Amino acid sequence: MTKQHVVQRLLSGRGGRLRDSGSAFAPANIALVKYWGKRDEALNLPVTSSLSVSLGTLGTHTSVRLNQRPSDAYWLNSRRVPAGSDTALRLRTYLDLFRPPGCSFEVRTRNTIPTAAGLASSASAFAALALALDRLFGWRLDPTQLSVLARLGSGSACRSLFEGFAEWRAGRRADGMDSHAVPLKERWPELRLGLLMVSARKKSISSRAAMKRTVETSPLYSAWPAAVRRDLRALRKAIGARDFPTFGKIAESNALSMHATMHAARPPVNYWLPASVEAMEQVWALRAEGGEVYFTMDAGPNLKLLFEDREAAAIRAAFPKLRVVAPFASAPERSRR
Ligand code: PMV
């Protein structure tokens, strides 16, 4: 099964009316129970389900047009993306799935995630692109189908179709039509995420390559799927009960377990810098003094702190450079420094 087959299945019989352009926004998302490992490399089908929270107004705005120029043109934050770069290649490969004969695409993208926050933006980028293409071509896909389409660009992008909590159900089908995110009805207005930047350096190894190496060589990986199933059950329960300490403990432990599988890979995969470990120690020290703060980490050295509004002043005092996001707050107060 190839991505082209999946796209044909999704779009068959969808005539649609072509517009001049299609525009959309999608939020970034942070996984609380992580996606780590694929059962199908080509289609980005995961070994396990995962659960994330979206970052409100922090994400990607994208607009896309078709024209007859000889090649595609991409802009990111008003800068032209160099033709031979990894980003351009990834975009072109994805857009080829939808390209009408003889046409080129013009894609303009603006990230509201501060570049310095060190957040991976491929999730919001591919979710916004899938939505923008739907509007350009007039397909009128539903959110589930759009989630499948976004997944073909980047696995975690399937969760960025939704606000708030989203669960990516791993699914079982070979074509992945049942592997998409669903929104959770629960909201948690007091929940805060603190984006803690420890380094802006480009990551040493892509999440795609790191995942593959971990699955293939880490002796700890065999324990991961069962751990995720347990964590997912417990996290859903903690969200339902608004039990913050349990919520934080599960998210932190799940992230550390994911990094442990990487550290045991051969050769090892390590995203931690000395400053990452220092920040972890600082979080644990705050907890030892009674503070309720936890962290999660992805394929990079930066931490995302988890806490509730009532702890915000103490956490900001401990981490003065923290960018605080309120994923469930009303639009104007969603994201503030
Ligand atoms: O979607 P990708 O290929 O960028 O992988 C994302 C992997 C993690 O961010 C580490 C975990 C996750 O669930 O988002």
Boltz pocket constraint, residues with backbone or C-beta under 6 A from the ligand:
constraints:
  - pocket:
      binder: B
      contacts: [[A, 29], [A, 30], [A, 31], [A, 33], [A, 34], [A, 35], [A, 36], [A, 50], [A, 120], [A, 122], [A, 123], [A, 154], [A, 155], [A, 156], [A, 157], [A, 207], [A, 208], [A, 297], [A, 298], [A, 299]]
      max_distance: 6.0
